[in-house]
């Protein structure tokens, strides 16, 4: 009986998703023309707002952060409806369930008119684009998206990032405003200033000085955790540049260029990576790195951080992320071989699959105009700040600030939760441009702006976008990335914790070869060759 009830519940859930999402197309997966000339053309206004003369309705699948949000009854989209004459009927899904429910919809053949904030990967974009499920956006951008066109014309790497190997654009990204450098890093090394002062030290400038600081903390204040945060990945992101790793940014986290040969390098098999791991192993073995780094979850480690226990924290500004004041940002660390790179830098277009239009859409031109506004200054202000005297006020010098209800919520809501009652950006799943003057997340705060000034001179000279792959390459890469990535992470933990000695390094690299590392790198080389053209 219980099995029958569970099966029935799943069936009802699937049916409800498909009913809510299904657009007016026939769901065919056959290839479609670029963009059909539709009846919408005569209804479009020449430019600006409203977008159409006679109101229209489009159906959209959206990813939201909070279960309590209802995109059909949230201020941002209701106000935007009045501005555009376009009603969006939302199927809004919590981010934890988004991938599963999105895949159910795609498998059904009954598509919404568009997907917003769904984070499609390159493989999905290539697959559904070539099947005609996602329509080509090239002409729509040229004719109906002046803000997006301006951004990609001025920043060719954005166009390279979103263009698939077949020459088509099937999706729109989250774009980091080129001038908003703090957003491109987001996380930094944050030192507890009180401890630095008590120890009579300065903020470390080298990996040796960092070790000395952590050692002093452990000896002089055993109640403190010298170095810790949200797992090992943030630690590696902040340290790898001291060994010259990640010299093309973090768009392709395992691949950069070997400066000795100028050829592509698989970072986790390099001598420099081994040396970095040996340094981190030293920290771990001497109790300088959080012992629970590989076992505790994010909530548990945050709970430690909110008690002010970390002397050094790799992450977002602690006053926001840990509710702890008194931290100062660090500099790019110089490593044992003289490398002093700040590799923790994202490309301008990081999440490229945040908005797609499907073959079911009878109003693609209007839909493109609808999303293009979010790439403008006014659209970015609306999306991130909301509406004057409702979600924000202006200071005497013209700066925008959230209302007291949001910053000091009387119901005890966090800032993100309070914002989420009105706006859709918390959680990071959206298409549009993120501009410093309108973004009040931790990256936009004065402390983060100061932090980036300390490291930006050591940014990589070239920052790659995430490379795109052909359908054939994607089919091969899918399994390779999963298997190799899982093995690299497992062995990273085993080396650092001492469960596997570094005398087994050659066995580790030999296993990578057996898993298909040569094929993996050949695919990257082909993608890199396309990128350079």
N, C-alpha and C positions, 0 to 999 in steps of 0.2 A: 504493500500500500504506500509506504514512504517513498519507494522508488517511483511509483506512478505519479505521486504528487510532485516530486522533484522534476520529473520529465515534463509534466504539464506546465510547471512554472517556467521552465526554460523555453518551452514552445511558445507560451504567451509572451515572454519577454522578447523573443526573436520577432514574433508577429508584430508586436507594438513598435519595435524599432523600425521595421520595414515600412509599416503603415505611416509612421511619422515622417520618415525620411524620403519616401518615394516621391520622385518628381513626376513631371508630366511626359518624360521621354519613354521610349519603349524598352530601355534597359539593354539595348543591343551592345555587345562587346566588339562589333565589327568596327573597322577603322572608319572615322568620320572626316568630312572636310574640315579645313582649318577653322573657319567661322562662317556659319550660314548668315545670309542677310535676312534678318527677321523683321517682324512687324514693329519691334522695339525701336528701330532706327527713326521712324517718323515720330515716335513719342519722346525721343531724347531731346533735352534742352541743348542749346549750343555749347554751354560750358557752365561750370560752377554748380550751385545749388538753387532749386531742386534739380535732381538728375533727370527726372521724367515729368512730363506735363500731367498725364493721367496716372494715378497711383497704380502700382503693380505689386505683386507678391512673389517672393522667391523663398525656396526652402533651403535651409542650411543646417549642416551638422557641425556642432561646435564643442570644443573641449573646455571644461570649466574646472576651477580648482576646488571650490567649495560645494558640497552637496546641497547646501541651503540656497544657493543661487538659482534663479529661474531667469534664463536669458529672455524669455518671452515677457517678463515683467520687471526688467531691470532698467534703470534710468538711462544708461548710456544708449541702449538700442531703441528705447521708446522715443527719446529725443532725436536720435539720428533718423528715425522713421519720419518724423515731422519735417526734418530738414531736407530729406531726399525725395519724399513721396514713394519710398520703397519700404514695404512691410516685409520683414524677415520672420518667417515661421521657423523657430529653432527646435532642433532636437539637440538638447544640451546634455553632455555626458561627463561625469566626473573623470578627471585625468587618469585615475587608477584603472578605469574600465574602458578608456577611450579606444585603445588598440583593438581589444576584443570586439567591441560593438561596431567599430568602424569596419573591421574585416567581415563581420556578419552582413553589414549593409552592402559591401562591395561584392560579396559572394552571391547576394540575392539577385543582382541585375537590376534592382530598382533603386536608383540613386537620388540623393538630394541634388539641388541645383549647384551647390558648392559645399566644400569642406573648409572650415575656418579653425586654425590653430590645432590641426590634427597631426602635425609633425611627420609627414610622410618621408620615408628615407629614399635615397637615390634609386634603389632597386624597384620600389613601388612606383615611383614617378616614371621610370623608364618603362616598366611593365604596362601600367594602366594608360600611359600616354600613347604607346605604340598600339595598344588595343583600341584606342579611341574613346576610352572611358573618361579620361581627362583630356580636355581639348587643348589645342595649341594656343598659346597666349601671345605669340610674337606680334601678329597683326593688331590684336586688341591693345597691346601695350603701345604700339606706335600711333594708333589712331585715337585711343580713348583713355590713356593713362599718362597725362603729361608729367605728373610728379614722379612716377616710377621711371619713365623714360629719361627724365633729367638726371636722376640718380645713377642710372646705369650708364648713361652717356659720359657722365663726369667721373665715374668710378668703374673702369672696364673690368676689374676683378669681380664686381658684383654680377655683371653679365656672364662672365666665365663660370661663376659659381652656380648659376641657375640654368645654364644652357646644357642640355643633355648631349651626349655624343652624336645623336642624329641631327643636331642643329636646332632643335626645338626647345622652347620654354614651356613647361607644363605647370609650373608652380611659382608662387611668390614667397619671399623669405621675410624673416625678421631682419631688418637692417640696422646695424649700429652706426649712428651718425659718425662720419670720419673724425669730426672734431671732439667727440665724446670719448676720449682715450681711456678714462677710468672704467667705462663700461666694457671695453675690449679686454680688460683684465679681470676686473671685479674683485678678485681675491688677492690678498697680499700677506706678507709676514707681519704680524702685529705683536709687539713686545710690551709687557707690563712695565710701564715707565718707573713705577715705584721701586720695583726690584732692581732695575738698571741703576737707579740713583743710590739705592742702599748698598749695592755692590761696588759702587764707585767706578762703574764701567760706562762705555758708550755703546750705542747701537752697533752690533757687529757689521763689519764690512767684508769679512772673508769667512770661508767655511771653518777655518781654524779658530777665529774669534767666536764664531757661533758655538763651536764645541766648548770653548772655555766658558762662555756665558752659561750654557746649560749645565756644565759641570759645577759651576759656582752656585747656581740655583739649588741643585740637588744637595750640595754639601751644607749650604747656609740656611736653607728653608725647606726641610724635608716634607712639609705639608703641601708644598706646591708640586704640580706636575710640570717638569721643565718644558716639554714640547708635546702638544696634542691638539686634536680637533676632530674633524669628521672623517676618520679613516686614513688610509695611507696615500690615496691618490692626491689630495691637496698637498701633502708633504713632498711628494715626488714632483708635482707641478712647480712648486716654489724652488726646489733645489736643483733640478736637472740642468738649468742654464749655467750653473757654476762648473759644469763639465762640458759645456758647449753643445748640449743636447736640445732638440726642439728648435733648431735654428731657422725654421720656416713657420714658427707659430704652432698653434694647437689645432689647426683645421684637419690635419692628418696625424693623429697623436703618436703613431708608431713609426712614421717615416719622415726623414729630413734629408739633408745633403751632407755627405762626408766631406769635410773641408780639405782633406788630403787628396782625394781622388775626383771631387766634384761630381760623383755619382750618387744615386739614391742610396740611403742607408736605412736598414731596419734597426731602429734605436735599441730595442731590447736584446739584440744579439751583439751589440758593439762593446768594445773594450771600455769605452767611457761609461757606458751604462753599468757595466760590472763594477767599475771603480766607485760610481755613485752608490750602488747598492752596498758595497763594502763600508762606505762611510755611514750609511743609514743603519746598517747592521751594528756598527760600533755604538751608535747612539742607543739602539734598542737593547743591546747586551749590557750596557752600563746603566740602564734604567733612566735614560735621558729622554726617551720617546715613550709616550703613553703605552703601557703594557696591554691595554685593551684595544689597541688600534685595529687588530684583526678579528676581534670577537664581538665588541659592543656595536650596537646599531646607532644611527644618527641621533635618535632621541636620548639615548643613554649618555652619549658623549656631550650632547648639548646640555644636559642636566648638570654634568660636571663643570662645563664652561660657565654656566649661569651662577655658579658658586665662586667664580673668580679664581679657579684652581690652575689655569694654564698660564705659565710664564711667557710662553710663545705660542701663538695661535695662527695657523695658516687658513685664512678664510675671509669672509666678508667682515666689514667693520663691526667689531665686537659690541659696540654700543647698541647696534640694531640686532645682530645675530645672536648675541649672548646676553644682552641687557647689562653689559659691563662697561663702565667708563675707565679711563686711565691707561689706555693702550696707545702706543705710537707706532707708526708704520716703519718698516725697515727698507734697506737698500738692496740693489742687486748684489748678491754675494759673489766675490771673486773666489774661484776654485783653486785647487792645487796646481793646475797646469796653466793658470793665468786667464782662464775663461771667465767672463763676467757678462753673461747674457741673461736678459729677462725674457724667458721663453713663454711665459703664461699669457699669451696674447691671442685673442680670437680674430678670425677674419671679419670683414665688414658684414658679410652675409653668412651667418653661422647656421641657423635653422632654415634650410631652403624650402622645405615642403609644408609651409604653414597655410597656404591658400591655393586651392585648385577649383576650377570650374568643370562641371561634368557635362557629358553629352545630353543629359536630360534638360539642360538649361535652355529655355526659349528666349532668355533676355541676357545674353552674354555681354553685350555692350554696356548695358546699364549696370550689370553686376561688376564689370571691370571699373566703371566709374565709381561705384560704391566703395570698392576696396582701395582705389587709388587715393581717395581723400585721406585715408589713414597714413599716407606717405607724405602728406603736406604738413606745414607748420601748424596750421589751424587744426587739422585732423589729429595730429600728434598731441596737441594741447588738450583737445576734447577727450581723446582716448585715455590719456594718462592722468589728467588733472580733473576732467569732468566739467562742471558748470559753476560759474561764479556765484558766490553767496549760497551755494548748495554744498559743493564739495571743496571749493577753494575760495580764498579771498586774496586781494592784492595788497602788498605792503606799500608803504609810502614811496619807496623807490621803484615800484612797479613789479617787484618779484611776486611770484605765485606761491602760496602756501596752503596746505590742506587746512580745513576748518578744525576747530578744537574738538568737535565731535569725533573726527577721524583720528587726530593725534592723541587725544586723551579721552578715549571713548567711555561714556558713563556706564555702559554695560560690561565693561571689562574686556571688550574685544581687542585683539591685536590690531595694529595698523592695517595689515593686509586684510583681515576679516572685516574691519570697518569700511575700507575702500571697496571690498567685494560686494557690499550692499548696494553700491551704485555703479561700479565700473567693472570691466572684464579683464584687466591686465594682470592682476596677481596670479602667480603660477607660471607666467612666462610663455604661455601658448597663444601666440597671436601673430598676425601679419601686420607690418607697418614699420615706421622708422622710430627709433628711440633717440630722443634729443635731450641733451643735458638739462636745458632750462625747464623741461616739463617732467623729467623722471625723478621721482623722490625716493626711489629704492636706495639701498646702501651705497651703490656705485655713484649716485649723484650727490652725495653729501660732501661737505667741505673736506672732511678727513680723507675721503677716498680721492678727491681731486688733488690734495696735497701728496697723497701716497703715490699717485701715478707720476707726479713731477720728479720724484726721487729715482724712478726706474726707467722712464721713457727713453732716455738717451741710450739705453742698452736694449731697446727693442730689436728684434731681428730686422735686418735690412730689407728682407722680402718676406711677406706673410701670405702664405698660400690659402686659398679657399679649400674646402673639402673637395677632393677630386670626384668626378663623375665617371661611371662605368657603362659600357655597352651592356645590352641584355645578356649576351654570352658571357662577358666578364663578370657581370653581377651574379649569374648563376654559379659560376665557379667561386667567386669571392665570398658568397654568402656562407658557405660551409667553412672555407679557409679562415675567414675572419673570426667566426665563432670558435672554432677549434684552437686556432693559434692564440687568440686573445684570452681564452679561458686558461690555456696552459701558461702563458706569460704571467698572468695574474697569480695563478697558483704557485708558480715557482718563485715569483717575487716575494710572496709571503714566506715561503719555506727558506729562501736564502736569508732574509732579514731576521727571522726568528731563530735561525741556526739549525732548523730541522734538516736542511740540506747544506753540506759544506761547499765552499767555493771551489774546492778541488774537483767538484762534479760539474763545473761550468762547461767543459767541453761536451759532456754527456747532454747537458741542457741544449746547447746549440745544435748538436747532432740530431736531437729529437725534433727540434724545429725544422731542420732540413727534411726529415722523414715525413713531417706533417704537411709538407708542400710549400715551404718558405720560398723556394725559387719561383714557383708558379705565382705565388702571392706578389713577389716583387716584380715579376714580368708584367703583371696586370697594372701595377702602380706605374711602371715605366711607360707603358702605353698611354695611361691616363695623363702622365706628366708631359709626354710628347704632345698630346692634344692641347694641354693647357698652355704650352709655350707658343703654339701657333697663333 
